[in-house]
């Protein structure tokens, strides 16, 4: 008698696949589990990949280039250690094979594997400007079509392992999902003033999304927008300041390491303290950010709370919190992913 295949549970996962980092949230045990990976990838067929001592490619995935293809012609390595990564800020990234592989790797790194789950109900996000654009329906359909295509993880020299099938895709607006994270606790109970007018400012990698949410969850469309300013601008500013002072071009990885290590980073084998440059860049970017947010909000006397979220809020939080009316949640970089998960679990059902 043949063995009966044991059905594995489906899992609902929310992924905030930003230009700088890809964040994952799902329920496991008593609460929400979160994790993230840098949104860094390279074309493995062009030599941009890592390998072990046996020559086996690491963190490398295969998928079809187009939805009508059956051949796995697209091959990407997802790793923060790549020296020549591809820029995620390309306009087509959210519907690309690379995005598909980055999302699967983010889930894999979070512990979601074919050994545990056969299928995924996936929620992903889009910036406010894209979500409410004239091409909204077409873009959402393209995202759904792209993300339901199969992805395989390379194993050994020639084997591949099929990643869990994504059977349903829900595309949700960034910033507004952070509002639901602010409104609901992990059990779906209302935990903040539902009659408050909340301006959500989601400082992402490349863009900052702004959404004014009225009581009841309605959105003030004339005061909701995306601006081309994000944490990558902050990183670039730090790099410029270091170049001016030390005549050294540091990488994004150097800056990210300095942020995590209170300014300390190894550059050419020497410990350097980048704290002054991190502080100066923070003040510059926050001034610019507040000015642009003010232009979108206009008269903000009706706003009860300005909710700063996203990776930028995590990095710039100390400077941002010096201003009145500002709320920064715990782990603000996970707010969209947590909110999308809560929305899928308790509101959409």
C-alpha positions as CSV (number, residue, x, y, z in Angstrom):
1,X,0.0,0.0,0.0
2,X,1.2,3.5,-0.8
3,X,1.7,6.1,1.9
4,X,-1.1,8.6,2.3
5,X,0.1,12.1,2.1
6,X,-0.6,14.0,5.3
7,X,-2.2,17.4,4.7
8,X,-0.2,20.3,6.2
9,X,-2.0,23.4,7.5
10,X,-2.4,26.5,5.4
11,X,-1.1,29.7,6.9
12,X,-2.1,33.3,6.7
13,X,0.9,35.6,6.4
14,X,1.2,39.3,5.9
15,X,4.3,40.7,4.1
16,X,5.3,44.3,3.9
17,X,7.7,44.1,1.0
18,X,9.4,47.4,1.1
19,X,12.3,48.7,-1.0
20,X,14.7,48.5,1.9
21,X,13.4,45.6,4.0
22,X,10.8,42.9,3.7
23,X,8.8,42.3,6.9
24,X,6.8,39.2,7.7
25,X,4.0,38.7,10.3
26,X,1.9,35.7,11.1
27,X,0.1,34.1,14.1
28,X,1.9,31.3,15.9
29,X,1.1,30.2,19.4
30,X,-0.3,33.0,21.6
31,X,0.7,36.0,19.5
32,X,2.1,37.5,16.3
33,X,5.5,36.4,15.1
34,X,7.5,39.0,13.1
35,X,10.8,39.0,11.3
36,X,12.5,40.8,8.4
37,X,15.2,40.5,5.8
38,X,16.9,43.2,3.8
39,X,15.3,43.5,0.3
40,X,18.7,42.7,-1.3
41,X,19.0,40.4,-4.3
42,X,21.1,39.7,-7.3
43,X,20.8,37.9,-10.6
44,X,22.5,34.6,-9.8
45,X,23.1,33.8,-13.5
46,X,25.3,36.9,-13.7
47,X,27.4,35.6,-10.9
48,X,25.7,37.6,-8.1
49,X,25.3,34.8,-5.5
50,X,26.9,33.2,-2.5
51,X,28.0,29.6,-2.2
52,X,29.3,27.2,0.4
53,X,32.7,25.5,0.3
54,X,31.3,22.8,-2.0
55,X,30.1,25.3,-4.5
56,X,26.4,25.0,-3.7
57,X,24.5,28.2,-4.2
58,X,23.0,29.6,-1.0
59,X,19.6,31.4,-0.6
60,X,19.1,31.1,-4.3
61,X,15.7,30.7,-6.0
62,X,14.3,29.8,-9.4
63,X,11.0,30.9,-11.0
64,X,9.5,31.6,-14.4
65,X,10.3,35.0,-16.0
66,X,6.7,35.5,-17.2
67,X,3.3,34.0,-16.2
68,X,3.0,32.2,-19.5
69,X,6.4,30.5,-19.1
70,X,6.9,27.0,-17.7
71,X,10.7,27.1,-17.7
72,X,12.4,28.4,-14.5
73,X,14.6,30.9,-16.4
74,X,14.8,33.5,-13.6
75,X,17.3,32.8,-10.9
76,X,18.0,35.1,-7.9
77,X,20.1,35.1,-4.8
78,X,18.6,36.9,-1.8
79,X,21.3,38.0,0.6
80,X,22.4,41.2,2.4
81,X,26.0,40.2,1.8
82,X,25.9,40.8,-2.0
83,X,28.3,43.4,-3.1
84,X,26.4,44.4,-6.3
85,X,22.7,44.0,-5.5
86,X,20.0,45.1,-7.9
87,X,18.1,48.3,-7.0
88,X,14.6,47.5,-5.8
89,X,13.5,51.1,-6.6
90,X,12.8,50.1,-10.2
91,X,9.1,50.7,-11.0
92,X,8.4,47.1,-12.0
93,X,9.8,45.5,-8.8
94,X,6.4,44.8,-7.1
95,X,5.4,42.6,-10.0
96,X,8.8,41.1,-10.8
97,X,10.1,37.5,-10.5
98,X,12.8,39.0,-8.1
99,X,10.1,40.3,-5.8
100,X,8.5,36.9,-5.8
101,X,11.7,35.3,-4.7
102,X,12.5,37.9,-2.1
103,X,9.1,37.3,-0.5
104,X,9.5,33.6,-0.5
105,X,12.9,33.9,1.1
106,X,11.5,36.3,3.8
107,X,8.9,33.7,4.7
108,X,11.5,30.9,4.6
109,X,13.8,32.9,6.9
110,X,10.8,33.4,9.2
111,X,10.5,29.6,9.6
112,X,7.8,29.0,6.9
113,X,8.9,26.1,4.9
114,X,7.5,23.3,2.7
115,X,8.1,20.9,5.6
116,X,5.5,22.8,7.7
117,X,3.0,24.3,5.3
118,X,1.7,23.3,1.8
119,X,-0.1,26.6,1.1
120,X,-0.1,30.3,2.0
121,X,-2.9,32.9,2.2
122,X,-0.8,36.0,1.6
123,X,-1.5,39.7,2.2
124,X,0.9,42.1,0.6
125,X,1.0,45.9,0.5
126,X,1.3,48.7,-2.1
127,X,2.2,52.4,-1.5
128,X,-0.8,54.7,-1.2
129,X,0.0,56.4,-4.5
130,X,0.0,53.1,-6.4
131,X,-2.9,51.6,-4.5
132,X,-5.2,54.5,-5.4
133,X,-3.8,55.2,-8.8
134,X,-5.8,55.1,-12.1
135,X,-4.0,51.8,-12.8
136,X,-4.9,50.3,-9.4
137,X,-7.0,47.3,-10.7
138,X,-4.4,46.3,-13.3
139,X,-1.5,46.6,-10.8
140,X,-3.4,44.6,-8.2
141,X,-4.2,41.8,-10.7
142,X,-0.5,41.8,-11.9
143,X,0.6,41.4,-8.3
144,X,-1.8,38.5,-7.7
145,X,-0.8,36.8,-10.9
146,X,2.9,37.2,-10.1
147,X,2.8,36.0,-6.5
148,X,0.8,32.9,-7.2
149,X,3.5,31.6,-9.6
150,X,5.6,28.7,-8.3
151,X,9.0,29.4,-6.7
152,X,11.8,26.8,-6.1
153,X,14.7,27.0,-3.7
154,X,18.0,25.5,-4.9
155,X,19.4,22.7,-2.8
156,X,22.7,21.2,-3.6
157,X,24.3,21.4,-7.1
158,X,21.2,20.5,-9.1
159,X,18.2,19.8,-6.9
160,X,15.4,22.2,-6.1
161,X,12.7,22.2,-3.4
162,X,9.3,23.7,-4.3
163,X,8.2,26.5,-1.9
164,X,4.7,26.5,-0.4
165,X,2.0,27.4,-2.9
166,X,0.5,30.9,-2.5
167,X,-3.2,30.1,-3.1
168,X,-4.7,33.5,-2.3
169,X,-3.2,37.0,-2.5
170,X,-4.8,40.1,-1.0
171,X,-3.3,43.5,-1.9
172,X,-3.7,46.2,0.7
173,X,-2.7,49.8,1.1
174,X,0.4,50.7,3.1
175,X,0.0,53.3,6.0
176,X,-3.7,52.4,6.3
177,X,-2.7,48.9,7.5
178,X,-0.6,50.6,10.2
179,X,-3.8,52.3,11.4
180,X,-5.4,48.9,12.0
181,X,-2.3,47.9,13.9
182,X,-2.7,51.0,16.1
183,X,-6.5,50.4,16.5
184,X,-6.5,46.7,17.3
185,X,-4.5,44.5,19.7
186,X,-3.3,41.0,18.8
187,X,-6.7,39.5,19.8
188,X,-8.6,41.9,17.7
189,X,-9.8,44.1,20.6
190,X,-10.0,47.9,20.1
191,X,-7.1,49.3,22.1
192,X,-7.0,53.0,21.1
193,X,-9.5,55.8,20.6
194,X,-11.7,54.8,17.6
195,X,-13.1,58.3,17.4
196,X,-9.7,59.9,16.9
197,X,-8.5,61.4,13.6
198,X,-5.1,59.7,12.9
199,X,-2.5,60.8,10.4
200,X,-0.3,57.9,9.6
201,X,3.1,58.7,8.3
202,X,4.8,55.5,7.0
203,X,8.5,56.2,6.4
204,X,9.6,53.4,4.1
205,X,12.8,52.8,2.1
206,X,12.2,54.9,-0.9
207,X,8.8,56.6,-0.2
208,X,6.8,57.9,2.7
209,X,3.1,57.2,2.6
210,X,0.7,59.6,4.4
211,X,-2.9,58.7,5.1
212,X,-5.4,60.6,7.3
213,X,-7.9,58.1,8.7
214,X,-11.2,59.4,10.1
215,X,-13.3,57.7,12.7
216,X,-14.8,54.6,11.3
217,X,-11.8,53.9,9.1
218,X,-12.7,56.3,6.3
219,X,-9.7,57.8,4.4
220,X,-9.3,61.5,3.6
221,X,-8.1,61.1,0.1
222,X,-7.2,64.7,-0.4
223,X,-4.8,64.4,2.5
224,X,-3.3,61.1,1.6
225,X,-0.3,60.7,-0.7
226,X,3.1,59.3,-1.2
227,X,6.2,61.4,-1.2
228,X,9.6,60.4,-2.7
229,X,11.5,60.6,0.6
230,X,12.5,57.5,2.7
231,X,15.2,56.0,4.8
232,X,17.4,55.3,1.7
233,X,17.7,59.1,1.5
234,X,18.9,59.2,5.1
235,X,21.5,56.5,4.3
236,X,22.7,58.5,1.3
237,X,23.0,61.6,3.4
238,X,25.1,59.7,6.0
239,X,27.3,58.5,3.1
240,X,27.7,62.0,1.8
241,X,28.7,63.3,5.3
242,X,31.3,60.6,5.8
243,X,32.7,61.1,2.3
244,X,33.1,64.8,3.0
245,X,34.8,64.2,6.3
246,X,36.9,61.0,5.7
247,X,37.1,60.8,1.9
248,X,35.8,57.3,2.1
249,X,32.7,55.9,0.3
250,X,30.9,53.6,2.7
251,X,28.2,51.2,1.7
252,X,24.6,50.9,2.7
253,X,25.6,47.9,4.8
254,X,28.1,50.1,6.8
255,X,25.4,52.6,7.6
256,X,22.9,49.9,8.6
257,X,25.5,48.3,10.9
258,X,26.3,51.7,12.4
259,X,22.6,52.2,13.1
260,X,22.3,48.9,14.9
261,X,25.6,49.3,16.8
262,X,25.1,52.8,18.2
263,X,27.3,54.3,15.5
264,X,30.2,51.8,15.7
265,X,31.2,50.1,12.5
266,X,34.4,48.5,11.0
267,X,35.7,50.3,8.0
268,X,38.9,48.8,6.4
269,X,39.5,46.9,9.6
270,X,39.3,49.9,11.9
271,X,36.5,50.7,14.3
272,X,34.8,54.0,13.4
273,X,32.2,56.0,15.3
274,X,29.6,57.3,12.8
275,X,27.3,58.7,15.6
276,X,27.8,62.4,14.7
277,X,27.0,61.7,11.0
278,X,23.9,59.6,11.9
279,X,22.7,62.4,14.2
280,X,23.3,65.2,11.6
281,X,21.6,63.2,8.8
282,X,18.6,62.5,11.1
283,X,18.1,66.2,11.8
284,X,18.3,67.1,8.1
285,X,15.9,64.3,7.0
286,X,13.4,64.9,9.8
287,X,13.2,68.6,8.9
288,X,12.6,67.8,5.2
289,X,10.1,65.1,6.2
290,X,8.1,67.3,8.5
291,X,8.0,70.0,5.8
292,X,6.7,67.6,3.2
293,X,4.2,66.0,5.6
294,X,2.9,69.4,6.5
295,X,2.3,70.2,2.8
296,X,0.1,67.1,2.5
297,X,-1.8,67.5,5.8
298,X,-2.4,71.2,5.5
299,X,-4.3,72.5,8.5
300,X,-3.7,69.7,11.0
301,X,-5.7,71.1,14.0
302,X,-8.2,68.3,13.6
303,X,-5.5,65.6,13.8
304,X,-5.5,63.9,17.2
305,X,-2.4,61.8,16.6
306,X,0.4,61.7,14.1
307,X,1.4,58.0,13.9
308,X,4.9,57.5,12.6
309,X,5.6,54.0,11.4
310,X,7.9,52.1,9.1
311,X,11.7,51.5,9.1
312,X,12.2,55.2,9.0
313,X,10.3,55.7,12.3
314,X,12.5,53.0,13.9
315,X,15.7,54.8,12.8
316,X,14.5,58.5,13.2
317,X,12.3,57.9,16.2
318,X,14.3,59.8,18.7
319,X,14.3,63.0,16.6
320,X,10.7,62.6,15.5
321,X,9.4,62.1,19.0
322,X,10.6,65.5,20.0
323,X,7.6,67.0,18.3
324,X,4.1,67.2,19.8
325,X,1.2,65.0,18.9
326,X,3.5,62.2,17.7
327,X,3.0,58.5,18.5
328,X,5.6,55.9,17.6
329,X,4.5,52.3,18.3
330,X,6.8,49.5,19.5
331,X,8.7,48.1,16.6
332,X,7.3,50.6,14.1
333,X,8.9,48.9,11.1
334,X,6.4,46.0,11.6
335,X,3.3,48.1,11.9
336,X,2.1,47.6,8.3
337,X,2.7,43.8,8.4
338,X,1.0,43.4,11.8
339,X,-1.9,45.6,10.7
340,X,-2.4,43.7,7.5
341,X,-2.4,40.5,9.5
342,X,-5.0,41.8,12.0
343,X,-7.1,43.2,9.1
344,X,-7.1,39.8,7.4
345,X,-7.8,38.0,10.6
346,X,-10.4,40.1,12.3
347,X,-12.0,42.4,9.7
348,X,-11.8,40.8,6.3
349,X,-12.2,37.3,7.9
